[in-house]
Amino acid sequence: MRFRAHVAVCCALAIATIGARAQSESLDAELPDSDCAYLPTAERLSPGRAFLYSAAVPGAGQLYSGRSRGYAYLAGEAVLGVAYLLSRSDAKDVEQAYIDAVRAGVSFDGVGDFDEWNQEDFEHATDYDNWHNTYTDDNGQPIDRVGAFYWKDVEDFRTQDPRDPAQGDIPDSAARLVSKELRTDSNAAFKRTRGILGAMIFNHLVSAIDARVSARSRNADMSDGGLSLRAEPVGSDGSVAVLWGHGF
């Protein structure tokens, strides 16, 4: 009778072990090192895949791992994305406004063409009332690309040199001051846009790391919650008890 019991136990252990191994191979997952034959109830997740999913789309890796907080990352990405587009558009509009203000307020004393100006030239024009400064100074003459410019609201600027103390104080061009304020607003808008872009990158990074951790945690939960079958000796005479277990 005892012999039959031992045979039954051995058969049960063999069947359970073979079944657990077949189940594990079908799910392409390794069983944890243990004296128990675990029967996993779901496919193990790939932490690396979860990381890449959230690196591309924040929250995707969390949803892959079954974590509902992925929706929070997705919502944050959507809000930041809209804010970035609006801020960038606003910065471009203000930048164009100050460029248009320079074009409207500046004239040339002789030959000159805005088409030859670069971005730095427009910014420079908001700082000076005419070409008499170190930026355009070429032995007392403006450089060819910029030309001899001055702000039209005070025509005397085309002849006055602020470096000559004998000419006294020269009042600022009101049109130039307006364009300079617009340029300051444009720079602030672009700085804000870069800040939003930085927040988006940070959201991608944090979401990717959190997704990897979530996948690993989910795998650990599945391992701890799997069914197991183990044999334990219950007496000095060699008797063995077969126990089923379920992790919590």
C-alpha positions as CSV (number, residue, x, y, z in Angstrom):
1,M,0.0,0.0,0.0
2,R,2.8,2.4,0.9
3,F,4.6,1.5,-2.3
4,R,1.6,2.4,-4.3
5,A,1.3,5.7,-2.5
6,H,5.0,6.4,-3.3
7,V,4.4,5.5,-7.0
8,A,1.3,7.8,-7.1
9,V,3.2,10.7,-5.6
10,C,6.1,10.2,-8.0
11,C,3.7,10.1,-11.0
12,A,1.8,13.2,-9.8
13,L,5.1,15.0,-9.4
14,A,6.3,14.0,-12.8
15,I,3.1,15.0,-14.5
16,A,3.0,18.3,-12.7
17,T,6.6,19.0,-13.6
18,I,6.2,18.1,-17.3
19,G,3.0,20.2,-17.5
20,A,4.6,23.2,-15.9
21,R,7.6,23.0,-18.2
22,A,5.4,22.7,-21.3
23,Q,3.4,25.6,-20.1
24,S,6.5,27.6,-19.5
25,E,8.0,26.9,-22.9
26,S,4.7,27.8,-24.6
27,L,4.9,31.2,-22.9
28,D,8.6,31.6,-23.7
29,A,9.3,32.4,-20.0
30,E,11.7,30.9,-17.6
31,L,10.5,29.4,-14.4
32,P,12.0,30.9,-11.2
33,D,14.6,28.9,-9.3
34,S,12.7,26.9,-6.7
35,D,11.8,23.4,-5.5
36,C,8.3,24.1,-6.8
37,A,6.9,23.7,-10.3
38,Y,5.2,27.0,-11.0
39,L,2.4,27.2,-13.4
40,P,2.4,30.8,-14.7
41,T,-1.0,32.2,-15.5
42,A,0.1,34.9,-18.0
43,E,3.0,35.8,-20.3
44,R,6.0,37.5,-18.8
45,L,6.5,41.1,-19.9
46,S,9.6,42.6,-21.5
47,P,11.0,45.5,-19.4
48,G,13.1,46.6,-22.4
49,R,10.0,46.7,-24.6
50,A,8.1,48.6,-22.0
51,F,11.0,51.1,-21.8
52,L,11.0,51.6,-25.6
53,Y,7.3,52.0,-25.8
54,S,7.2,54.8,-23.2
55,A,10.3,56.4,-24.6
56,A,8.5,56.8,-27.9
57,V,5.0,57.6,-26.5
58,P,4.8,58.4,-22.7
59,G,2.4,56.0,-21.0
60,A,2.5,53.3,-23.7
61,G,4.8,51.2,-21.6
62,Q,2.7,51.5,-18.5
63,L,-0.4,50.4,-20.5
64,Y,1.6,47.5,-21.9
65,S,2.4,46.6,-18.3
66,G,-1.2,46.9,-17.3
67,R,-0.7,50.1,-15.2
68,S,-3.5,52.6,-15.6
69,R,-1.2,55.5,-14.7
70,G,-0.1,55.3,-18.3
71,Y,-3.1,57.5,-19.1
72,A,-1.7,60.2,-16.9
73,Y,1.6,60.2,-18.9
74,L,-0.4,60.3,-22.1
75,A,-2.5,63.2,-20.9
76,G,0.6,65.1,-19.8
77,E,2.2,64.5,-23.2
78,A,-0.9,65.8,-25.0
79,V,-1.0,68.9,-22.8
80,L,2.7,69.6,-23.2
81,G,2.5,69.0,-27.0
82,V,-0.4,71.5,-27.4
83,A,1.4,74.0,-25.2
84,Y,4.6,73.6,-27.2
85,L,2.9,74.2,-30.5
86,L,1.0,77.2,-29.3
87,S,4.1,78.7,-27.6
88,R,6.3,78.2,-30.7
89,S,3.6,79.7,-32.9
90,D,3.4,82.7,-30.6
91,A,7.2,83.1,-30.5
92,K,7.3,83.0,-34.3
93,D,4.5,85.6,-34.6
94,V,6.2,88.0,-32.2
95,E,9.5,87.5,-33.9
96,Q,7.9,88.4,-37.3
97,A,6.3,91.4,-35.7
98,Y,9.6,92.9,-34.6
99,I,11.1,92.2,-38.0
100,D,8.2,93.9,-39.6
101,A,8.6,96.8,-37.2
102,V,12.2,97.2,-38.3
103,R,11.3,97.0,-41.9
104,A,8.7,99.7,-41.4
105,G,10.8,102.0,-39.2
106,V,14.2,101.8,-40.9
107,S,15.3,103.5,-44.1
108,F,18.5,103.6,-46.0
109,D,20.7,106.6,-46.7
110,G,21.6,105.6,-50.2
111,V,21.7,102.0,-51.4
112,G,20.3,99.4,-49.0
113,D,18.2,96.2,-49.1
114,F,16.6,94.3,-46.2
115,D,16.9,91.1,-48.3
116,E,20.6,91.1,-47.6
117,W,20.1,91.3,-43.8
118,N,20.4,88.2,-41.6
119,Q,18.6,87.7,-38.3
120,E,21.5,89.3,-36.4
121,D,21.2,92.5,-38.5
122,F,17.5,92.9,-37.5
123,E,18.3,92.3,-33.9
124,H,21.2,94.8,-34.1
125,A,19.0,97.5,-35.7
126,T,16.8,97.4,-32.6
127,D,19.8,98.4,-30.5
128,Y,21.1,101.4,-32.5
129,D,19.5,104.4,-34.2
130,N,21.9,104.2,-37.2
131,W,24.9,102.5,-38.6
132,H,27.4,104.5,-36.5
133,N,28.5,101.7,-34.0
134,T,31.2,99.1,-33.8
135,Y,29.0,96.4,-35.4
136,T,28.9,98.1,-38.8
137,D,32.0,100.2,-38.4
138,D,34.4,99.8,-41.3
139,N,36.8,102.7,-41.2
140,G,33.8,105.0,-40.5
141,Q,31.6,103.4,-43.2
142,P,28.8,100.8,-42.8
143,I,29.5,97.3,-44.1
144,D,28.1,96.6,-47.5
145,R,25.6,94.0,-46.5
146,V,23.9,96.2,-43.9
147,G,24.1,99.5,-45.7
148,A,23.7,103.0,-44.2
149,F,20.5,102.6,-42.3
150,Y,18.7,105.0,-39.9
151,W,15.3,105.1,-38.1
152,K,12.9,107.3,-40.1
153,D,11.1,108.9,-37.2
154,V,14.2,111.0,-36.5
155,E,15.8,111.7,-39.9
156,D,18.8,113.4,-38.4
157,F,20.0,110.0,-37.3
158,R,21.4,109.5,-40.8
159,T,24.1,112.1,-40.2
160,Q,24.4,112.2,-36.4
161,D,27.1,110.1,-34.8
162,P,26.4,109.2,-31.1
163,R,30.2,108.7,-30.6
164,D,30.8,112.4,-31.2
165,P,30.3,114.2,-27.9
166,A,30.2,117.6,-29.7
167,Q,26.8,116.6,-31.1
168,G,25.2,116.3,-27.7
169,D,22.6,113.8,-26.6
170,I,20.6,112.3,-29.4
171,P,17.0,111.3,-28.5
172,D,16.1,107.6,-29.0
173,S,13.9,106.6,-31.8
174,A,10.4,105.8,-30.5
175,A,9.9,103.3,-33.3
176,R,13.2,101.5,-32.5
177,L,12.2,101.2,-28.8
178,V,9.0,99.6,-29.8
179,S,10.7,97.1,-32.0
180,K,13.3,96.3,-29.3
181,E,10.4,95.6,-26.8
182,L,8.9,93.2,-29.4
183,R,12.3,91.5,-29.8
184,T,12.5,91.0,-26.0
185,D,9.0,89.5,-26.0
186,S,10.0,87.2,-28.9
187,N,13.1,86.0,-27.0
188,A,11.0,85.4,-23.9
189,A,8.5,83.4,-25.9
190,F,11.3,81.2,-27.5
191,K,12.8,80.6,-24.0
192,R,9.3,79.5,-22.8
193,T,9.0,77.2,-25.8
194,R,12.4,75.6,-25.0
195,G,11.3,75.1,-21.4
196,I,8.1,73.3,-22.6
197,L,10.2,71.1,-24.9
198,G,12.5,70.2,-22.1
199,A,9.5,69.2,-20.0
200,M,8.3,67.0,-22.8
201,I,11.7,65.3,-23.0
202,F,11.7,64.8,-19.2
203,N,8.2,63.3,-19.4
204,H,9.5,60.8,-22.0
205,L,12.5,59.8,-19.8
206,V,10.5,59.5,-16.6
207,S,7.8,57.5,-18.3
208,A,10.3,55.1,-19.9
209,I,12.0,54.4,-16.6
210,D,8.7,54.0,-14.8
211,A,7.5,51.6,-17.5
212,R,10.6,49.4,-17.2
213,V,10.1,49.3,-13.4
214,S,6.4,48.5,-13.9
215,A,7.1,45.6,-16.2
216,R,9.6,44.1,-13.8
217,S,7.1,44.6,-10.9
218,R,4.3,43.0,-12.9
219,N,6.6,40.0,-13.7
220,A,7.4,39.6,-10.0
221,D,3.7,39.8,-9.1
222,M,2.9,37.0,-11.6
223,S,5.7,34.8,-10.2
224,D,4.5,35.3,-6.7
225,G,0.9,34.7,-7.6
226,G,1.5,31.5,-9.6
227,L,0.3,28.0,-8.6
228,S,2.9,25.6,-7.3
229,L,3.1,21.9,-6.5
230,R,5.6,20.7,-4.0
231,A,6.4,17.5,-2.1
232,E,7.4,17.6,1.6
233,P,8.4,14.8,3.9
234,V,6.0,14.4,6.7
235,G,7.5,11.5,8.7
236,S,10.7,9.7,9.5
237,D,9.5,6.7,7.6
238,G,9.9,8.5,4.3
239,S,6.2,9.5,3.8
240,V,5.7,12.4,1.4
241,A,2.8,14.9,1.3
242,V,1.9,16.6,-2.0
243,L,0.9,20.3,-1.4
244,W,-0.6,22.8,-3.8
245,G,0.2,26.4,-3.2
246,H,-0.9,29.8,-4.5
247,G,1.1,32.9,-4.0
248,F,-0.4,36.1,-2.8
